[in-house]
Every structure is written in C-alpha cells, then in structure tokens.
Amino acid sequence: MAITTFDGPIRSLGGVFQQGAGSIVAITASTTLSPSAHGGRILTVGGTLAANLTLTLPTINASADPTSSGPGADPNTLNNEGVVYTIWVPTTIATSSLKIGTDGTDRFVGTIFGIDTDTSNALVAYTAGASDDFINFNGGTTGGVAGTWVQIVAIAALTALKYMVQGVALGTGTVATPFATS
C-alpha cells in the first residue's frame, strides 16, 4: 500500500504493527537519518561496520502546516515532531566508535542506563546535560557491546527543540556516560 493519510484519530481494536524486511534497516556508513527512510524502524549498526561511523539526526522542525494545506494536517508537512529512531547494536562495536549526533543546535534530554557486562554488572543511569548533542558508543566503557540500544524521539519542549532519549548502553570496565557535547 502507498502512503496513506488520515484526518483525525485512528482507532484499532486489533493493534497496529510494522513487520517485514523494510522494518529493519542496516546502517553500514555514516548517514544523515530521515523520517521517511529511518523513522519508526529498527536501525542496526554493529561490529566493524560501526568503526568511526556517525548517525546524524535531522534538524527538528516544529513548524505549523501552511494554511494552503486544506483541512486537517498536511501529509507533506516538514514538521518531524514525534518521529522515533530506534538504534540497536547487534554485535559489539569492534573499533573506534559509533556517534549519534544532532545538528549542533538540537539537544538531548533523557537517560541512558550503562551496565558493566564484564565484571560486576553494575548499573548506572546517565542523564543528558543541557548542552549534550552527541551520544558516543565506543565498544567499551561508554557502551556498544552487543545488545546496546537507544530510542530517540523528536520533541519540542516549550521553546527548545530536543530529542528525548532512552536506552541501555552495555559496556565493559568502569562504565561512563555516552553523552557528550560536540
């Protein structure tokens, strides 16, 4: 089925789900993510594929639909609030790092749990700082061991544009925050 647009709420008594090969996208090179190609899908990155790889989130656009779009919301709107990106590391990042960044203006808000998988299974919660715009997984202390995942949602919080983030960074050694400022 092609892209379908509804005007008004949708109610499903049986649930709505996505399945099939198109629901999982393997990322093999540095990529600027887009709502149409990557939103609502599971993005897999791992092993040697994640060496020095950067995923760049699109700039959050909270603009209103133009008055020329007719009744209801414009199906071609550039507004990307609410788009969800789920990034999963199926095999441990072998070298260097996997970086997930914003445009440098948008920031992260939320928490990633860091778990030490090789010694104590210690659990530490890391909350994004006010200026954090990168998540760095290095295959060791900041996460990137197989099973690491993060879910990122474009939101507008009051007047600030933010990406809400939650996830689990499986690491080795003394785990450290994956959040960083560019």
Contacts in CASP RR format, 6 or more apart in sequence:
PFRMAT RR
TARGET T0000
AUTHOR 0000-0000-0000
METHOD contacts of the structure
MODEL  1
MAITTFDGPIRSLGGVFQQGAGSIVAITASTTLSPSAHGGRILTVGGTLA
ANLTLTLPTINASADPTSSGPGADPNTLNNEGVVYTIWVPTTIATSSLKI
GTDGTDRFVGTIFGIDTDTSNALVAYTAGASDDFINFNGGTTGGVAGTWV
QIVAIAALTALKYMVQGVALGTGTVATPFATS
3 75 0 8 1.000
5 75 0 8 1.000
7 71 0 8 1.000
7 72 0 8 1.000
7 73 0 8 1.000
8 72 0 8 1.000
10 16 0 8 1.000
18 40 0 8 1.000
18 41 0 8 1.000
22 41 0 8 1.000
23 41 0 8 1.000
23 42 0 8 1.000
24 41 0 8 1.000
24 42 0 8 1.000
24 43 0 8 1.000
24 44 0 8 1.000
25 37 0 8 1.000
25 38 0 8 1.000
25 41 0 8 1.000
25 42 0 8 1.000
25 43 0 8 1.000
25 44 0 8 1.000
26 43 0 8 1.000
26 44 0 8 1.000
26 45 0 8 1.000
26 49 0 8 1.000
27 43 0 8 1.000
27 44 0 8 1.000
27 45 0 8 1.000
27 49 0 8 1.000
27 53 0 8 1.000
27 55 0 8 1.000
28 49 0 8 1.000
29 53 0 8 1.000
30 52 0 8 1.000
30 53 0 8 1.000
30 54 0 8 1.000
30 55 0 8 1.000
30 56 0 8 1.000
31 38 0 8 1.000
31 54 0 8 1.000
31 55 0 8 1.000
31 56 0 8 1.000
32 56 0 8 1.000
32 58 0 8 1.000
33 39 0 8 1.000
33 43 0 8 1.000
33 55 0 8 1.000
33 56 0 8 1.000
33 57 0 8 1.000
33 58 0 8 1.000
33 85 0 8 1.000
34 58 0 8 1.000
35 58 0 8 1.000
35 80 0 8 1.000
35 83 0 8 1.000
38 85 0 8 1.000
39 83 0 8 1.000
39 84 0 8 1.000
39 85 0 8 1.000
40 83 0 8 1.000
40 84 0 8 1.000
40 85 0 8 1.000
40 86 0 8 1.000
41 86 0 8 1.000
42 86 0 8 1.000
42 88 0 8 1.000
43 55 0 8 1.000
43 85 0 8 1.000
43 86 0 8 1.000
43 87 0 8 1.000
43 88 0 8 1.000
44 88 0 8 1.000
44 89 0 8 1.000
44 90 0 8 1.000
45 53 0 8 1.000
45 55 0 8 1.000
45 87 0 8 1.000
45 88 0 8 1.000
45 89 0 8 1.000
45 93 0 8 1.000
45 98 0 8 1.000
46 89 0 8 1.000
46 90 0 8 1.000
46 91 0 8 1.000
46 92 0 8 1.000
46 93 0 8 1.000
46 98 0 8 1.000
46 144 0 8 1.000
46 146 0 8 1.000
47 89 0 8 1.000
47 91 0 8 1.000
47 92 0 8 1.000
47 93 0 8 1.000
47 94 0 8 1.000
48 94 0 8 1.000
48 95 0 8 1.000
50 89 0 8 1.000
50 93 0 8 1.000
50 94 0 8 1.000
50 96 0 8 1.000
50 97 0 8 1.000
50 98 0 8 1.000
50 137 0 8 1.000
50 144 0 8 1.000
51 93 0 8 1.000
51 94 0 8 1.000
51 95 0 8 1.000
51 96 0 8 1.000
51 97 0 8 1.000
52 95 0 8 1.000
52 96 0 8 1.000
52 97 0 8 1.000
53 97 0 8 1.000
53 98 0 8 1.000
53 99 0 8 1.000
54 98 0 8 1.000
54 99 0 8 1.000
54 100 0 8 1.000
54 101 0 8 1.000
55 87 0 8 1.000
55 98 0 8 1.000
55 99 0 8 1.000
55 100 0 8 1.000
55 101 0 8 1.000
56 101 0 8 1.000
56 102 0 8 1.000
56 103 0 8 1.000
57 85 0 8 1.000
57 100 0 8 1.000
57 101 0 8 1.000
57 102 0 8 1.000
57 103 0 8 1.000
57 106 0 8 1.000
57 152 0 8 1.000
57 154 0 8 1.000
57 163 0 8 1.000
58 80 0 8 1.000
58 103 0 8 1.000
58 154 0 8 1.000
59 102 0 8 1.000
59 103 0 8 1.000
59 105 0 8 1.000
59 106 0 8 1.000
60 80 0 8 1.000
60 81 0 8 1.000
60 106 0 8 1.000
60 154 0 8 1.000
60 155 0 8 1.000
60 156 0 8 1.000
60 161 0 8 1.000
60 162 0 8 1.000
60 163 0 8 1.000
61 78 0 8 1.000
61 79 0 8 1.000
61 80 0 8 1.000
61 81 0 8 1.000
62 79 0 8 1.000
62 81 0 8 1.000
62 156 0 8 1.000
62 161 0 8 1.000
63 77 0 8 1.000
63 78 0 8 1.000
63 79 0 8 1.000
64 79 0 8 1.000
65 72 0 8 1.000
65 73 0 8 1.000
65 74 0 8 1.000
65 77 0 8 1.000
65 79 0 8 1.000
66 74 0 8 1.000
69 76 0 8 1.000
69 77 0 8 1.000
80 154 0 8 1.000
81 154 0 8 1.000
81 155 0 8 1.000
81 156 0 8 1.000
82 153 0 8 1.000
82 154 0 8 1.000
82 155 0 8 1.000
83 153 0 8 1.000
83 154 0 8 1.000
84 151 0 8 1.000
84 152 0 8 1.000
84 153 0 8 1.000
85 151 0 8 1.000
85 152 0 8 1.000
85 153 0 8 1.000
86 149 0 8 1.000
86 150 0 8 1.000
86 151 0 8 1.000
86 152 0 8 1.000
87 100 0 8 1.000
87 149 0 8 1.000
87 150 0 8 1.000
87 151 0 8 1.000
87 152 0 8 1.000
88 147 0 8 1.000
88 148 0 8 1.000
88 149 0 8 1.000
89 98 0 8 1.000
89 137 0 8 1.000
89 144 0 8 1.000
89 145 0 8 1.000
89 146 0 8 1.000
89 147 0 8 1.000
89 148 0 8 1.000
89 149 0 8 1.000
90 146 0 8 1.000
90 147 0 8 1.000
91 146 0 8 1.000
92 139 0 8 1.000
92 144 0 8 1.000
92 145 0 8 1.000
92 146 0 8 1.000
93 137 0 8 1.000
93 138 0 8 1.000
93 139 0 8 1.000
93 140 0 8 1.000
93 143 0 8 1.000
93 144 0 8 1.000
93 145 0 8 1.000
94 139 0 8 1.000
96 138 0 8 1.000
97 136 0 8 1.000
97 137 0 8 1.000
97 138 0 8 1.000
97 139 0 8 1.000
97 142 0 8 1.000
98 136 0 8 1.000
98 137 0 8 1.000
98 144 0 8 1.000
99 134 0 8 1.000
99 135 0 8 1.000
99 136 0 8 1.000
99 137 0 8 1.000
100 134 0 8 1.000
100 135 0 8 1.000
100 136 0 8 1.000
100 137 0 8 1.000
100 150 0 8 1.000
100 152 0 8 1.000
101 133 0 8 1.000
101 134 0 8 1.000
101 135 0 8 1.000
101 182 0 8 1.000
102 108 0 8 1.000
102 133 0 8 1.000
102 134 0 8 1.000
102 163 0 8 1.000
104 133 0 8 1.000
104 182 0 8 1.000
105 133 0 8 1.000
105 161 0 8 1.000
106 133 0 8 1.000
106 161 0 8 1.000
106 162 0 8 1.000
106 163 0 8 1.000
107 128 0 8 1.000
107 129 0 8 1.000
107 130 0 8 1.000
107 131 0 8 1.000
107 132 0 8 1.000
107 133 0 8 1.000
107 160 0 8 1.000
107 161 0 8 1.000
107 162 0 8 1.000
107 163 0 8 1.000
108 128 0 8 1.000
108 129 0 8 1.000
108 132 0 8 1.000
108 133 0 8 1.000
108 135 0 8 1.000
108 152 0 8 1.000
108 162 0 8 1.000
108 163 0 8 1.000
108 164 0 8 1.000
108 165 0 8 1.000
108 179 0 8 1.000
109 128 0 8 1.000
109 155 0 8 1.000
109 157 0 8 1.000
109 162 0 8 1.000
109 163 0 8 1.000
109 164 0 8 1.000
109 165 0 8 1.000
110 127 0 8 1.000
110 128 0 8 1.000
110 164 0 8 1.000
110 165 0 8 1.000
110 166 0 8 1.000
111 125 0 8 1.000
111 126 0 8 1.000
111 127 0 8 1.000
111 128 0 8 1.000
111 165 0 8 1.000
111 166 0 8 1.000
111 167 0 8 1.000
112 125 0 8 1.000
112 126 0 8 1.000
112 135 0 8 1.000
112 150 0 8 1.000
112 165 0 8 1.000
112 166 0 8 1.000
112 167 0 8 1.000
112 168 0 8 1.000
112 169 0 8 1.000
112 177 0 8 1.000
112 178 0 8 1.000
112 179 0 8 1.000
113 123 0 8 1.000
113 124 0 8 1.000
113 125 0 8 1.000
113 126 0 8 1.000
113 167 0 8 1.000
113 168 0 8 1.000
113 169 0 8 1.000
114 123 0 8 1.000
114 124 0 8 1.000
114 125 0 8 1.000
114 126 0 8 1.000
114 143 0 8 1.000
114 168 0 8 1.000
114 169 0 8 1.000
114 170 0 8 1.000
114 171 0 8 1.000
114 175 0 8 1.000
114 178 0 8 1.000
115 121 0 8 1.000
115 122 0 8 1.000
115 123 0 8 1.000
115 124 0 8 1.000
115 168 0 8 1.000
115 169 0 8 1.000
115 170 0 8 1.000
115 171 0 8 1.000
115 175 0 8 1.000
116 122 0 8 1.000
116 171 0 8 1.000
116 172 0 8 1.000
116 173 0 8 1.000
116 174 0 8 1.000
116 175 0 8 1.000
117 145 0 8 1.000
117 170 0 8 1.000
117 171 0 8 1.000
117 172 0 8 1.000
118 171 0 8 1.000
118 172 0 8 1.000
118 173 0 8 1.000
119 173 0 8 1.000
122 175 0 8 1.000
124 175 0 8 1.000
126 169 0 8 1.000
126 177 0 8 1.000
126 178 0 8 1.000
126 179 0 8 1.000
127 179 0 8 1.000
128 165 0 8 1.000
128 179 0 8 1.000
129 179 0 8 1.000
131 181 0 8 1.000
132 179 0 8 1.000
132 180 0 8 1.000
132 181 0 8 1.000
133 180 0 8 1.000
133 181 0 8 1.000
133 182 0 8 1.000
134 179 0 8 1.000
134 180 0 8 1.000
134 181 0 8 1.000
134 182 0 8 1.000
135 150 0 8 1.000
135 165 0 8 1.000
135 178 0 8 1.000
135 179 0 8 1.000
135 180 0 8 1.000
136 142 0 8 1.000
136 178 0 8 1.000
136 180 0 8 1.000
137 143 0 8 1.000
137 144 0 8 1.000
137 148 0 8 1.000
137 169 0 8 1.000
137 178 0 8 1.000
138 144 0 8 1.000
139 145 0 8 1.000
139 171 0 8 1.000
139 172 0 8 1.000
140 171 0 8 1.000
140 172 0 8 1.000
140 173 0 8 1.000
141 171 0 8 1.000
141 172 0 8 1.000
141 173 0 8 1.000
141 174 0 8 1.000
141 175 0 8 1.000
141 176 0 8 1.000
142 169 0 8 1.000
142 171 0 8 1.000
142 175 0 8 1.000
142 176 0 8 1.000
142 177 0 8 1.000
142 178 0 8 1.000
143 169 0 8 1.000
143 170 0 8 1.000
143 171 0 8 1.000
143 175 0 8 1.000
143 178 0 8 1.000
144 169 0 8 1.000
144 170 0 8 1.000
144 171 0 8 1.000
145 170 0 8 1.000
145 171 0 8 1.000
145 172 0 8 1.000
146 170 0 8 1.000
147 168 0 8 1.000
147 170 0 8 1.000
148 168 0 8 1.000
148 169 0 8 1.000
148 170 0 8 1.000
148 171 0 8 1.000
149 167 0 8 1.000
149 168 0 8 1.000
150 165 0 8 1.000
150 166 0 8 1.000
150 167 0 8 1.000
150 168 0 8 1.000
150 169 0 8 1.000
151 165 0 8 1.000
151 166 0 8 1.000
151 167 0 8 1.000
152 163 0 8 1.000
152 164 0 8 1.000
152 165 0 8 1.000
153 163 0 8 1.000
153 164 0 8 1.000
153 165 0 8 1.000
154 161 0 8 1.000
154 163 0 8 1.000
155 161 0 8 1.000
155 162 0 8 1.000
155 163 0 8 1.000
155 164 0 8 1.000
156 162 0 8 1.000
169 175 0 8 1.000
169 178 0 8 1.000
END
